[in-house]
Amino acid sequence: MTNQIILAHGAGGKLSADLLHEVILPHFDNEILNELHDGAKIGKLAMTTDSYVVRPIFFRGGDIGKLSICGTVNDLAVTGAVPKFISVGLIIEEGFSIDDLKKILQSMSTAAREAGVKIVTGDTKVVGKGQADGIFINTAGIGELIDGVDISVKKICAGMKIIISGYLGDHSTTILAERHGLELPPNIKSDCAPLNKLVEEILNVEPQIAMLRDVTRGGLAAVLNEIASAANVEILIDENKIPVRAEVQGVCDILGFDALELANEGKIIAIVPADSAEKILAAMKNNLYGEKSAIIGEVTTNATGRVGLKTKIGSVRIVDAPIGNLVPRIC
């Protein structure tokens, strides 16, 4: 652990985990926080908070405003809650365009309506020129936990299947292209989307799903490593079954990226009982945001805390949690 914060501490990988466990959690230790899910369960409610510092603030498929609402909604949904209310804090740099602010607020309003949530309180601060990179947004969300649903890493056991809700890496690839002026085909855009209705449909099919997580910073590699470590299980995924667009894989090949480490803003994984996997998959495919869902692996009988990848040539390699960040300031 270094003695100074670096960008990689915010990337969702190993350095983020080190910062959380070695620096932050020792000061705030309690049984609710120690669940370390995307949101806290408090009685019949779930609560989450997040901050958004994406650069650029406008990108193909969304902007910082849409991202802030969708991210908050998704964090609540994967705890097994129905999102209800959101707060919004705006930190705006002096000189920021009022027209751009209106566009961002309109995006937030549109995303909130789609998700069925209300923005009910907030705050606005203005800082000096050069102190906020345009605009930062902080949100908090509250949802109602669904009766009979218990999303917990403690429920994960051998034989369960891993389902991903669609293509990996679209968001990171889009942000990277926007920053560096790269040309991408029109079908490549951020996957930023509210996934609460998709989650509700999954839980209607199978309330006893063990785990749901949205696959954001650090990508699939970071999320699966966190889960495998917390549950002390081995997760084995199949490279041939993981959905990645050819164009995104091409960018990865050229730049030396791993699609498993690319951030997403509209994808979830579900860890589900094997005998329910196919009907859950069918339900996901019937939703706009789950049309390309796929069963990509399973929990093995080995208690190792590791993630393995069965490669296209039939070998198995270990998938480590990313240490730094392939693309910083992604959300």
C-alpha positions in Angstrom: 0.0 0.0 0.0 1.5 3.4 -1.0 1.4 6.4 1.3 -0.4 8.5 -1.3 -3.7 8.1 -3.2 -3.2 7.4 -6.9 -5.8 7.1 -9.7 -5.7 3.3 -9.5 -7.1 3.4 -6.0 -10.4 4.4 -7.7 -10.4 1.7 -10.4 -12.3 -1.1 -8.6 -9.4 -3.5 -8.6 -6.9 -4.8 -6.1 -5.7 -1.3 -5.0 -9.3 -0.2 -4.5 -9.8 -3.3 -2.3 -6.6 -2.5 -0.3 -7.7 1.1 0.3 -11.1 -0.1 1.5 -9.9 -2.9 3.8 -6.7 -1.3 5.1 -7.6 2.4 5.4 -11.4 3.0 5.3 -13.2 0.0 6.9 -11.1 0.0 10.1 -12.6 3.4 11.0 -16.3 2.4 10.2 -16.5 -1.2 11.2 -20.1 -2.4 11.8 -22.3 -5.4 10.9 -24.2 -3.6 8.2 -21.2 -2.1 6.4 -19.3 -5.4 6.7 -21.6 -7.1 4.2 -19.8 -5.0 1.5 -22.6 -5.3 -1.1 -23.4 -2.5 -3.5 -26.0 -1.2 -1.0 -26.7 -1.6 2.7 -29.7 -3.5 4.0 -31.4 -1.7 6.9 -34.5 -3.5 8.1 -36.9 -3.5 5.1 -34.9 -0.9 3.3 -31.8 -0.8 1.1 -29.5 2.3 0.8 -26.6 3.2 -1.4 -24.5 6.1 -2.4 -22.1 6.9 -5.2 -20.1 9.7 -6.8 -19.6 10.3 -10.5 -16.5 11.9 -12.0 -16.6 10.5 -15.5 -14.5 12.2 -18.2 -15.8 13.2 -20.8 -19.1 14.2 -19.2 -21.0 13.6 -22.5 -20.4 10.4 -24.5 -22.1 8.2 -27.0 -25.0 6.4 -25.2 -25.2 8.8 -22.2 -23.7 11.4 -20.0 -22.7 11.9 -16.4 -26.3 12.6 -15.5 -27.8 9.4 -16.9 -24.9 7.5 -15.5 -25.5 8.8 -12.0 -29.1 7.8 -11.9 -28.6 4.4 -13.6 -25.7 3.6 -11.3 -27.6 4.3 -8.2 -30.7 2.4 -9.3 -28.6 -0.6 -10.3 -26.8 -0.7 -6.9 -30.1 -0.8 -5.1 -31.6 -3.4 -7.5 -28.8 -5.9 -7.0 -29.3 -5.9 -3.2 -32.8 -7.3 -3.9 -34.6 -3.9 -3.5 -37.1 -1.9 -5.6 -35.5 1.5 -6.0 -37.7 4.4 -4.8 -36.0 7.6 -4.0 -32.7 9.4 -5.0 -30.9 12.4 -3.7 -28.6 14.4 -6.0 -25.6 16.5 -5.0 -24.0 18.7 -7.7 -20.5 20.1 -7.5 -20.1 22.5 -10.4 -17.0 24.3 -11.5 -17.1 28.1 -12.0 -17.6 28.8 -15.8 -19.6 25.6 -16.5 -22.2 26.0 -19.3 -25.7 26.4 -18.1 -26.9 24.8 -21.3 -24.8 21.7 -20.6 -26.1 21.6 -17.0 -29.7 21.6 -18.4 -28.8 18.7 -20.7 -27.4 16.7 -17.8 -30.4 17.4 -15.6 -32.8 16.4 -18.4 -30.9 13.1 -18.8 -31.3 12.5 -15.1 -35.0 13.2 -15.3 -35.4 10.9 -18.2 -33.5 8.0 -16.6 -35.4 8.5 -13.3 -38.7 8.2 -15.1 -37.6 5.0 -16.9 -36.5 3.5 -13.7 -39.6 4.6 -11.8 -37.7 6.5 -9.1 -38.1 10.0 -7.7 -35.4 12.6 -7.1 -36.5 14.0 -3.8 -33.7 16.0 -2.3 -30.3 17.4 -3.2 -27.6 20.1 -2.9 -25.6 22.3 -5.2 -22.1 23.7 -4.6 -20.0 25.8 -6.9 -16.1 25.7 -6.7 -13.5 27.8 -8.4 -12.2 27.5 -11.9 -10.1 24.4 -12.3 -11.2 22.7 -9.1 -13.9 20.2 -10.4 -13.2 19.3 -14.0 -16.6 20.7 -15.0 -19.1 18.9 -12.8 -19.1 16.0 -10.3 -22.3 14.4 -9.1 -23.0 12.5 -5.9 -26.2 10.5 -5.4 -27.8 8.4 -2.6 -30.7 6.0 -3.1 -33.3 4.3 -1.0 -35.3 1.2 -2.0 -37.7 -1.3 -0.5 -36.3 -4.8 -0.1 -38.4 -7.5 -1.8 -40.0 -9.9 0.6 -38.6 -13.4 0.4 -35.4 -12.3 -1.4 -32.0 -12.6 0.3 -29.1 -11.7 -1.9 -26.0 -12.7 0.0 -22.6 -14.1 -0.8 -23.2 -16.6 2.1 -25.7 -18.4 -0.2 -23.2 -19.3 -2.9 -22.5 -23.0 -3.2 -20.9 -25.5 -5.6 -22.8 -26.2 -8.8 -24.4 -22.8 -9.1 -24.3 -21.1 -12.5 -23.0 -17.7 -13.5 -25.1 -15.6 -15.9 -24.0 -12.3 -17.5 -26.7 -10.0 -18.9 -24.9 -9.1 -22.2 -21.8 -7.8 -24.0 -18.8 -6.8 -21.9 -16.7 -3.7 -22.4 -18.9 -1.3 -24.4 -18.8 1.5 -21.9 -15.0 1.5 -21.4 -14.4 1.3 -25.1 -16.7 4.2 -25.8 -15.1 6.4 -23.1 -11.6 5.6 -24.4 -12.6 6.4 -28.0 -14.3 9.7 -26.9 -11.1 10.8 -25.0 -8.7 10.0 -27.8 -10.8 10.8 -30.9 -10.9 7.2 -32.1 -13.5 6.1 -34.7 -15.9 3.4 -33.6 -18.8 1.7 -35.4 -22.1 3.2 -34.5 -23.2 0.1 -32.7 -20.5 0.7 -30.0 -21.8 3.0 -27.3 -22.0 3.0 -23.6 -24.3 0.4 -22.1 -25.5 2.8 -19.4 -29.0 1.7 -18.4 -31.3 1.2 -15.4 -31.5 -2.5 -14.7 -34.1 -2.6 -11.9 -36.9 -3.9 -14.0 -34.6 -6.7 -15.4 -33.7 -7.6 -11.8 -37.3 -7.7 -10.7 -38.2 -10.1 -13.6 -35.3 -12.4 -12.6 -36.5 -12.4 -9.0 -40.0 -13.1 -10.0 -38.8 -16.3 -11.8 -36.4 -17.4 -8.9 -36.5 -15.5 -5.6 -33.7 -17.7 -4.2 -30.9 -16.3 -6.4 -27.8 -16.3 -4.3 -26.0 -13.3 -5.7 -26.5 -10.3 -8.0 -23.9 -7.7 -8.8 -23.5 -5.0 -11.4 -20.3 -5.2 -13.3 -18.8 -1.8 -13.2 -15.2 -0.6 -12.3 -12.7 -3.4 -12.6 -15.0 -5.3 -14.9 -16.0 -9.0 -14.6 -12.6 -9.9 -13.3 -12.8 -7.6 -10.3 -16.4 -8.6 -9.4 -15.9 -12.3 -9.7 -12.7 -12.2 -7.6 -14.5 -10.2 -4.9 -17.2 -12.8 -4.8 -15.0 -15.8 -4.9 -12.8 -14.5 -2.1 -15.8 -13.5 0.1 -17.5 -16.9 -0.4 -14.3 -18.9 -0.4 -15.3 -20.7 -3.6 -13.7 -21.3 -7.0 -15.5 -19.8 -10.0 -14.8 -21.2 -13.4 -15.9 -19.3 -16.5 -15.7 -20.3 -20.2 -14.1 -17.8 -22.6 -16.1 -19.2 -25.5 -19.4 -18.3 -23.7 -18.5 -14.7 -22.6 -20.2 -12.2 -24.9 -17.8 -9.6 -26.2 -18.4 -7.7 -29.4 -15.8 -8.3 -32.1 -15.1 -4.6 -32.3 -14.5 -4.3 -28.6 -12.2 -7.4 -28.7 -10.4 -5.7 -31.6 -9.7 -2.6 -29.5 -8.5 -4.9 -26.7 -6.2 -6.8 -29.0 -4.7 -3.6 -30.4 -4.1 -1.9 -27.1 -3.3 -4.9 -25.0 -6.5 -4.7 -22.8 -8.4 -7.6 -21.3 -12.1 -7.4 -21.9 -12.7 -9.1 -18.6 -11.3 -6.0 -16.9 -13.3 -3.4 -18.8 -15.9 -1.4 -17.0 -19.6 -1.6 -17.8 -22.5 0.5 -16.7 -25.5 -1.7 -17.8 -24.6 -5.3 -17.0 -25.2 -7.6 -14.1 -24.1 -11.0 -13.2 -26.4 -13.5 -11.4 -25.2 -16.5 -9.5 -28.2 -18.9 -9.5 -29.2 -22.5 -8.6 -28.3 -24.8 -11.5 -31.9 -26.1 -11.8 -33.2 -22.6 -12.3 -30.5 -21.3 -14.7 -32.3 -21.9 -18.0 -35.6 -20.3 -16.9 -33.7 -17.3 -15.5 -31.8 -17.0 -18.7 -35.0 -17.1 -20.7 -36.5 -14.3 -18.6 -33.4 -12.2 -19.0 -33.4 -12.6 -22.8 -37.0 -11.3 -22.9 -35.9 -8.0 -21.4 -34.4 -5.2 -23.6 -31.3 -5.0 -21.4 -30.8 -8.8 -21.2 -31.2 -9.9 -24.8 -27.6 -11.1 -25.1 -27.5 -12.8 -21.7 -25.5 -16.0 -21.4 -24.5 -18.7 -18.9 -20.8 -18.3 -18.8 -19.6 -20.6 -16.0 -20.2 -22.1 -12.6 -19.1 -22.4 -9.0 -16.9 -25.5 -8.6 -16.4 -27.8 -5.6 -13.0 -26.3 -4.9 -12.8 -23.9 -1.9 -10.0 -21.7 -3.1 -11.3 -18.1 -3.5 -10.0 -18.1 -7.1 -11.4 -17.4 -10.5 -10.4 -19.5 -13.5 -11.0 -19.1 -17.2 -11.3 -22.0 -19.5 -9.6 -20.6 -22.6 -10.6 -21.0 -26.3 -7.8 -23.6 -26.7 -9.0 -25.6 -23.7 -6.5 -24.7 -21.1 -7.4 -23.0 -17.8 -5.7 -19.8 -16.5 -6.2 -17.9 -13.3 -8.1 -14.6 -13.7 -6.6 -12.1 -11.2 -8.3 -9.0 -10.0 -6.9 -6.0 -11.9 -4.4 -4.0 -9.9 -4.8 -0.6 -11.6 -7.1 0.8 -14.1 -7.2 0.3 -17.9 -9.3 3.4 -18.3 -9.4 5.8 -15.4 -12.4 8.2 -14.5 -14.8 5.7 -16.1 -17.9 6.6 -14.0 
